[in-house]
Amino acid sequence: VSAINVNTGKIEWQYTSNYMMMGGVLATASNLVFTGEFNGNFMAFDAKTGEKLWSYHLGIGVCTPPITYRVKGVQYIAVGASGCHQSETIMKAEGRPTFGDTSAIFALPDRE
């Protein structure tokens, strides 16, 4: 994941994973960036600094893009984790399942 300053074209920060990352990236107006990895980790980063703020292991590869929505003033992030066709060799070598059915929804705290 690379965060690029659109005014200068320079890379502000990067996150390098040991796994391919194909699920997409979601940035919020509250300066959070969400993405997932083949190994099942779903993560949140500070959009300005790149600091990893949070991670949750979904047990199966995250190869779908996260979405956000708001209900009654609460913002939610939802993501599916069902494994990744390209990760079959990697997951088998680590003794992890290749495919599954996981949907996760997280409520975001207020960030002022």
PyMOL CGO cylinders between C-alpha atoms (Angstrom):
from pymol import cmd
from pymol.cgo import CYLINDER

trace = [
    CYLINDER, 0.00, 0.00, 0.00, 1.42, 3.35, -0.99, 0.3, 1, 1, 1, 1, 1, 1,
    CYLINDER, 1.42, 3.35, -0.99, 0.04, 6.73, 0.08, 0.3, 1, 1, 1, 1, 1, 1,
    CYLINDER, 0.04, 6.73, 0.08, 0.93, 9.38, -2.48, 0.3, 1, 1, 1, 1, 1, 1,
    CYLINDER, 0.93, 9.38, -2.48, 0.69, 13.10, -1.89, 0.3, 1, 1, 1, 1, 1, 1,
    CYLINDER, 0.69, 13.10, -1.89, -1.36, 14.27, -4.87, 0.3, 1, 1, 1, 1, 1, 1,
    CYLINDER, -1.36, 14.27, -4.87, 0.10, 17.79, -4.64, 0.3, 1, 1, 1, 1, 1, 1,
    CYLINDER, 0.10, 17.79, -4.64, 3.74, 16.70, -4.85, 0.3, 1, 1, 1, 1, 1, 1,
    CYLINDER, 3.74, 16.70, -4.85, 3.54, 13.21, -6.36, 0.3, 1, 1, 1, 1, 1, 1,
    CYLINDER, 3.54, 13.21, -6.36, 5.79, 11.93, -3.56, 0.3, 1, 1, 1, 1, 1, 1,
    CYLINDER, 5.79, 11.93, -3.56, 5.15, 8.79, -1.55, 0.3, 1, 1, 1, 1, 1, 1,
    CYLINDER, 5.15, 8.79, -1.55, 4.18, 9.83, 2.00, 0.3, 1, 1, 1, 1, 1, 1,
    CYLINDER, 4.18, 9.83, 2.00, 4.21, 6.33, 3.48, 0.3, 1, 1, 1, 1, 1, 1,
    CYLINDER, 4.21, 6.33, 3.48, 4.11, 2.66, 2.51, 0.3, 1, 1, 1, 1, 1, 1,
    CYLINDER, 4.11, 2.66, 2.51, 3.02, -0.60, 4.05, 0.3, 1, 1, 1, 1, 1, 1,
    CYLINDER, 3.02, -0.60, 4.05, 4.73, -3.72, 2.76, 0.3, 1, 1, 1, 1, 1, 1,
    CYLINDER, 4.73, -3.72, 2.76, 3.13, -7.10, 3.35, 0.3, 1, 1, 1, 1, 1, 1,
    CYLINDER, 3.13, -7.10, 3.35, 4.68, -10.54, 3.13, 0.3, 1, 1, 1, 1, 1, 1,
    CYLINDER, 4.68, -10.54, 3.13, 1.55, -11.49, 1.18, 0.3, 1, 1, 1, 1, 1, 1,
    CYLINDER, 1.55, -11.49, 1.18, -0.07, -10.22, -1.99, 0.3, 1, 1, 1, 1, 1, 1,
    CYLINDER, -0.07, -10.22, -1.99, -2.79, -7.66, -1.37, 0.3, 1, 1, 1, 1, 1, 1,
    CYLINDER, -2.79, -7.66, -1.37, -5.62, -7.75, -3.90, 0.3, 1, 1, 1, 1, 1, 1,
    CYLINDER, -5.62, -7.75, -3.90, -8.70, -6.76, -1.92, 0.3, 1, 1, 1, 1, 1, 1,
    CYLINDER, -8.70, -6.76, -1.92, -8.62, -3.06, -2.53, 0.3, 1, 1, 1, 1, 1, 1,
    CYLINDER, -8.62, -3.06, -2.53, -8.17, -0.08, -0.23, 0.3, 1, 1, 1, 1, 1, 1,
    CYLINDER, -8.17, -0.08, -0.23, -10.77, 2.19, 1.37, 0.3, 1, 1, 1, 1, 1, 1,
    CYLINDER, -10.77, 2.19, 1.37, -9.96, 5.68, 2.65, 0.3, 1, 1, 1, 1, 1, 1,
    CYLINDER, -9.96, 5.68, 2.65, -12.43, 7.54, 4.87, 0.3, 1, 1, 1, 1, 1, 1,
    CYLINDER, -12.43, 7.54, 4.87, -12.99, 11.24, 5.46, 0.3, 1, 1, 1, 1, 1, 1,
    CYLINDER, -12.99, 11.24, 5.46, -11.78, 10.68, 9.04, 0.3, 1, 1, 1, 1, 1, 1,
    CYLINDER, -11.78, 10.68, 9.04, -8.28, 9.83, 7.70, 0.3, 1, 1, 1, 1, 1, 1,
    CYLINDER, -8.28, 9.83, 7.70, -8.45, 6.08, 8.08, 0.3, 1, 1, 1, 1, 1, 1,
    CYLINDER, -8.45, 6.08, 8.08, -7.27, 3.62, 5.43, 0.3, 1, 1, 1, 1, 1, 1,
    CYLINDER, -7.27, 3.62, 5.43, -8.56, 0.01, 5.45, 0.3, 1, 1, 1, 1, 1, 1,
    CYLINDER, -8.56, 0.01, 5.45, -7.20, -2.98, 3.54, 0.3, 1, 1, 1, 1, 1, 1,
    CYLINDER, -7.20, -2.98, 3.54, -6.73, -6.73, 3.89, 0.3, 1, 1, 1, 1, 1, 1,
    CYLINDER, -6.73, -6.73, 3.89, -4.15, -9.40, 3.17, 0.3, 1, 1, 1, 1, 1, 1,
    CYLINDER, -4.15, -9.40, 3.17, -4.10, -12.97, 1.82, 0.3, 1, 1, 1, 1, 1, 1,
    CYLINDER, -4.10, -12.97, 1.82, -3.32, -14.23, 5.34, 0.3, 1, 1, 1, 1, 1, 1,
    CYLINDER, -3.32, -14.23, 5.34, -6.68, -12.98, 6.68, 0.3, 1, 1, 1, 1, 1, 1,
    CYLINDER, -6.68, -12.98, 6.68, -5.59, -9.77, 8.41, 0.3, 1, 1, 1, 1, 1, 1,
    CYLINDER, -5.59, -9.77, 8.41, -7.89, -6.77, 7.96, 0.3, 1, 1, 1, 1, 1, 1,
    CYLINDER, -7.89, -6.77, 7.96, -6.15, -3.56, 8.99, 0.3, 1, 1, 1, 1, 1, 1,
    CYLINDER, -6.15, -3.56, 8.99, -6.69, 0.15, 9.60, 0.3, 1, 1, 1, 1, 1, 1,
    CYLINDER, -6.69, 0.15, 9.60, -3.97, 2.76, 9.09, 0.3, 1, 1, 1, 1, 1, 1,
    CYLINDER, -3.97, 2.76, 9.09, -3.74, 6.45, 9.85, 0.3, 1, 1, 1, 1, 1, 1,
    CYLINDER, -3.74, 6.45, 9.85, -4.01, 8.03, 6.38, 0.3, 1, 1, 1, 1, 1, 1,
    CYLINDER, -4.01, 8.03, 6.38, -1.57, 10.82, 7.18, 0.3, 1, 1, 1, 1, 1, 1,
    CYLINDER, -1.57, 10.82, 7.18, 1.22, 8.89, 8.92, 0.3, 1, 1, 1, 1, 1, 1,
    CYLINDER, 1.22, 8.89, 8.92, 0.75, 5.27, 7.83, 0.3, 1, 1, 1, 1, 1, 1,
    CYLINDER, 0.75, 5.27, 7.83, 0.74, 4.09, 11.45, 0.3, 1, 1, 1, 1, 1, 1,
    CYLINDER, 0.74, 4.09, 11.45, -1.11, 0.78, 11.75, 0.3, 1, 1, 1, 1, 1, 1,
    CYLINDER, -1.11, 0.78, 11.75, -3.89, 1.55, 14.22, 0.3, 1, 1, 1, 1, 1, 1,
    CYLINDER, -3.89, 1.55, 14.22, -5.75, -1.74, 14.31, 0.3, 1, 1, 1, 1, 1, 1,
    CYLINDER, -5.75, -1.74, 14.31, -5.79, -5.25, 12.89, 0.3, 1, 1, 1, 1, 1, 1,
    CYLINDER, -5.79, -5.25, 12.89, -8.32, -8.08, 13.03, 0.3, 1, 1, 1, 1, 1, 1,
    CYLINDER, -8.32, -8.08, 13.03, -7.69, -11.60, 11.78, 0.3, 1, 1, 1, 1, 1, 1,
    CYLINDER, -7.69, -11.60, 11.78, -10.65, -12.93, 9.80, 0.3, 1, 1, 1, 1, 1, 1,
    CYLINDER, -10.65, -12.93, 9.80, -9.24, -16.45, 9.45, 0.3, 1, 1, 1, 1, 1, 1,
    CYLINDER, -9.24, -16.45, 9.45, -9.28, -16.50, 5.66, 0.3, 1, 1, 1, 1, 1, 1,
    CYLINDER, -9.28, -16.50, 5.66, -7.80, -14.34, 2.90, 0.3, 1, 1, 1, 1, 1, 1,
    CYLINDER, -7.80, -14.34, 2.90, -9.27, -10.86, 2.46, 0.3, 1, 1, 1, 1, 1, 1,
    CYLINDER, -9.27, -10.86, 2.46, -9.54, -10.41, -1.30, 0.3, 1, 1, 1, 1, 1, 1,
    CYLINDER, -9.54, -10.41, -1.30, -12.62, -8.20, -1.48, 0.3, 1, 1, 1, 1, 1, 1,
    CYLINDER, -12.62, -8.20, -1.48, -12.69, -4.42, -1.11, 0.3, 1, 1, 1, 1, 1, 1,
    CYLINDER, -12.69, -4.42, -1.11, -14.09, -2.98, 2.12, 0.3, 1, 1, 1, 1, 1, 1,
    CYLINDER, -14.09, -2.98, 2.12, -17.08, -0.64, 2.03, 0.3, 1, 1, 1, 1, 1, 1,
    CYLINDER, -17.08, -0.64, 2.03, -18.35, 1.99, 4.42, 0.3, 1, 1, 1, 1, 1, 1,
    CYLINDER, -18.35, 1.99, 4.42, -21.85, 3.17, 5.28, 0.3, 1, 1, 1, 1, 1, 1,
    CYLINDER, -21.85, 3.17, 5.28, -23.59, 5.16, 8.00, 0.3, 1, 1, 1, 1, 1, 1,
    CYLINDER, -23.59, 5.16, 8.00, -26.70, 4.27, 10.00, 0.3, 1, 1, 1, 1, 1, 1,
    CYLINDER, -26.70, 4.27, 10.00, -28.18, 6.63, 12.59, 0.3, 1, 1, 1, 1, 1, 1,
    CYLINDER, -28.18, 6.63, 12.59, -24.95, 8.61, 12.80, 0.3, 1, 1, 1, 1, 1, 1,
    CYLINDER, -24.95, 8.61, 12.80, -22.67, 5.58, 13.26, 0.3, 1, 1, 1, 1, 1, 1,
    CYLINDER, -22.67, 5.58, 13.26, -20.15, 4.77, 10.53, 0.3, 1, 1, 1, 1, 1, 1,
    CYLINDER, -20.15, 4.77, 10.53, -19.53, 1.11, 9.73, 0.3, 1, 1, 1, 1, 1, 1,
    CYLINDER, -19.53, 1.11, 9.73, -16.87, -0.71, 7.72, 0.3, 1, 1, 1, 1, 1, 1,
    CYLINDER, -16.87, -0.71, 7.72, -17.83, -4.02, 6.14, 0.3, 1, 1, 1, 1, 1, 1,
    CYLINDER, -17.83, -4.02, 6.14, -15.59, -6.51, 4.38, 0.3, 1, 1, 1, 1, 1, 1,
    CYLINDER, -15.59, -6.51, 4.38, -15.86, -10.05, 3.09, 0.3, 1, 1, 1, 1, 1, 1,
    CYLINDER, -15.86, -10.05, 3.09, -13.17, -12.66, 3.51, 0.3, 1, 1, 1, 1, 1, 1,
    CYLINDER, -13.17, -12.66, 3.51, -13.61, -15.79, 1.44, 0.3, 1, 1, 1, 1, 1, 1,
    CYLINDER, -13.61, -15.79, 1.44, -10.10, -16.66, 0.40, 0.3, 1, 1, 1, 1, 1, 1,
    CYLINDER, -10.10, -16.66, 0.40, -8.26, -15.90, -2.78, 0.3, 1, 1, 1, 1, 1, 1,
    CYLINDER, -8.26, -15.90, -2.78, -7.76, -18.19, -5.78, 0.3, 1, 1, 1, 1, 1, 1,
    CYLINDER, -7.76, -18.19, -5.78, -4.20, -16.96, -6.22, 0.3, 1, 1, 1, 1, 1, 1,
    CYLINDER, -4.20, -16.96, -6.22, -3.36, -17.77, -2.58, 0.3, 1, 1, 1, 1, 1, 1,
    CYLINDER, -3.36, -17.77, -2.58, -4.01, -21.50, -2.74, 0.3, 1, 1, 1, 1, 1, 1,
    CYLINDER, -4.01, -21.50, -2.74, -0.33, -22.53, -2.81, 0.3, 1, 1, 1, 1, 1, 1,
    CYLINDER, -0.33, -22.53, -2.81, 0.64, -20.05, -0.09, 0.3, 1, 1, 1, 1, 1, 1,
    CYLINDER, 0.64, -20.05, -0.09, -2.18, -21.05, 2.27, 0.3, 1, 1, 1, 1, 1, 1,
    CYLINDER, -2.18, -21.05, 2.27, -1.65, -24.80, 1.80, 0.3, 1, 1, 1, 1, 1, 1,
    CYLINDER, -1.65, -24.80, 1.80, 2.05, -24.38, 2.59, 0.3, 1, 1, 1, 1, 1, 1,
    CYLINDER, 2.05, -24.38, 2.59, 1.12, -22.62, 5.85, 0.3, 1, 1, 1, 1, 1, 1,
    CYLINDER, 1.12, -22.62, 5.85, -1.59, -25.13, 6.74, 0.3, 1, 1, 1, 1, 1, 1,
    CYLINDER, -1.59, -25.13, 6.74, -4.33, -22.52, 6.41, 0.3, 1, 1, 1, 1, 1, 1,
    CYLINDER, -4.33, -22.52, 6.41, -7.65, -22.91, 4.60, 0.3, 1, 1, 1, 1, 1, 1,
    CYLINDER, -7.65, -22.91, 4.60, -7.81, -21.48, 1.09, 0.3, 1, 1, 1, 1, 1, 1,
    CYLINDER, -7.81, -21.48, 1.09, -11.51, -20.66, 0.96, 0.3, 1, 1, 1, 1, 1, 1,
    CYLINDER, -11.51, -20.66, 0.96, -14.23, -19.81, 3.45, 0.3, 1, 1, 1, 1, 1, 1,
    CYLINDER, -14.23, -19.81, 3.45, -17.25, -17.61, 4.12, 0.3, 1, 1, 1, 1, 1, 1,
    CYLINDER, -17.25, -17.61, 4.12, -16.68, -14.69, 6.46, 0.3, 1, 1, 1, 1, 1, 1,
    CYLINDER, -16.68, -14.69, 6.46, -18.38, -11.30, 6.52, 0.3, 1, 1, 1, 1, 1, 1,
    CYLINDER, -18.38, -11.30, 6.52, -17.35, -8.77, 9.12, 0.3, 1, 1, 1, 1, 1, 1,
    CYLINDER, -17.35, -8.77, 9.12, -18.84, -5.42, 10.07, 0.3, 1, 1, 1, 1, 1, 1,
    CYLINDER, -18.84, -5.42, 10.07, -17.09, -3.01, 12.41, 0.3, 1, 1, 1, 1, 1, 1,
    CYLINDER, -17.09, -3.01, 12.41, -18.47, 0.20, 13.93, 0.3, 1, 1, 1, 1, 1, 1,
    CYLINDER, -18.47, 0.20, 13.93, -16.05, 3.11, 13.95, 0.3, 1, 1, 1, 1, 1, 1,
    CYLINDER, -16.05, 3.11, 13.95, -15.58, 5.25, 17.01, 0.3, 1, 1, 1, 1, 1, 1,
    CYLINDER, -15.58, 5.25, 17.01, -16.00, 9.00, 16.63, 0.3, 1, 1, 1, 1, 1, 1,
    CYLINDER, -16.00, 9.00, 16.63, -12.72, 10.60, 15.50, 0.3, 1, 1, 1, 1, 1, 1,
    CYLINDER, -12.72, 10.60, 15.50, -12.58, 14.31, 16.09, 0.3, 1, 1, 1, 1, 1, 1,
]
cmd.load_cgo(trace, "trace")
